[in-house]
C-alpha cells in the first residue's frame, strides 16, 4: 500500500513570496489533514478535510494560508505572502475516518523563509 | 480546555535500560489515544493506539502503553531501550473540536536520547 506522498521535501523562499505544497493521501482515505510543526513543538492542525469539504479550519491563518482538496483526493496548501514565522515542517496526513481510525503521515515539507 | 501534556521535554537513558514517557490528557469523554514516533527528517509513525478494551496495549518495536482513566494518563513504556529508539515521541488524542469535528491533537513531544 502506498503511503502519503508530499512534495516538495524542502523549500527555501524569501519573505513575502508565495509557496505551495502538494499532498496525495492514501487511496480510499476520506479524511485529510494539514499540520504545521514548528521546530521543537508538536504538530498543530491547520485544516481538516472530509472528502472535498472543510470540516475544521479554525487554526488556519486565512489572511495568508489557503488550502483546497479538489475531487476529494489530493490537496494543496498555499502560503501567500510568507512570513519568517512560517518556517516549519508542513505535514500532511490521511485517515479512513475522523474518529477511531489511525492517521498516516507523509514525510513533510520543510519550509525555510529567509 | 481539552489538551495533551507531555511533562518531559528531553529524557536520556542508557542502552538496555527501561523507559517510561509520560502523557496526560484533559478530555471529558472517553478518549482515543495514540503514541507516535518521529525520527529526524521523517514523518510521524504510529507506535500504538487505544480505543477501548484492555487498558494495556502493545505496539510496534517492543513498546507498550497503559491507559489509566483515574489518572488521565497514557504512559509509554519499553523494558529495554535500543540505540535506534532515539527519536522524538508524541502523545496524541482525538478530541471533539469547537467546530464539531474530531481532531487529532498532539502534545509537545519528548525527545529521547540513548547513551551507548
Boltz contact constraints between the chains, C-beta under 6 A:
constraints:
  - contact:
      token1: [A, 41]
      token2: [B, 108]
      max_distance: 6.0
  - contact:
      token1: [A, 42]
      token2: [B, 90]
      max_distance: 6.0
  - contact:
      token1: [A, 42]
      token2: [B, 106]
      max_distance: 6.0
  - contact:
      token1: [A, 42]
      token2: [B, 107]
      max_distance: 6.0
  - contact:
      token1: [A, 42]
      token2: [B, 108]
      max_distance: 6.0
  - contact:
      token1: [A, 42]
      token2: [B, 109]
      max_distance: 6.0
  - contact:
      token1: [A, 43]
      token2: [B, 106]
      max_distance: 6.0
  - contact:
      token1: [A, 45]
      token2: [B, 103]
      max_distance: 6.0
  - contact:
      token1: [A, 55]
      token2: [B, 101]
      max_distance: 6.0
  - contact:
      token1: [A, 56]
      token2: [B, 97]
      max_distance: 6.0
  - contact:
      token1: [A, 56]
      token2: [B, 99]
      max_distance: 6.0
  - contact:
      token1: [A, 56]
      token2: [B, 101]
      max_distance: 6.0
  - contact:
      token1: [A, 58]
      token2: [B, 99]
      max_distance: 6.0
  - contact:
      token1: [A, 98]
      token2: [B, 102]
      max_distance: 6.0
  - contact:
      token1: [A, 99]
      token2: [B, 102]
      max_distance: 6.0
  - contact:
      token1: [A, 100]
      token2: [B, 32]
      max_distance: 6.0
  - contact:
      token1: [A, 100]
      token2: [B, 51]
      max_distance: 6.0
  - contact:
      token1: [A, 102]
      token2: [B, 46]
      max_distance: 6.0
  - contact:
      token1: [A, 103]
      token2: [B, 104]
      max_distance: 6.0
  - contact:
      token1: [A, 105]
      token2: [B, 43]
      max_distance: 6.0
  - contact:
      token1: [A, 105]
      token2: [B, 44]
      max_distance: 6.0
  - contact:
      token1: [A, 106]
      token2: [B, 43]
      max_distance: 6.0
  - contact:
      token1: [A, 107]
      token2: [B, 43]
      max_distance: 6.0
  - contact:
      token1: [A, 108]
      token2: [B, 43]
      max_distance: 6.0
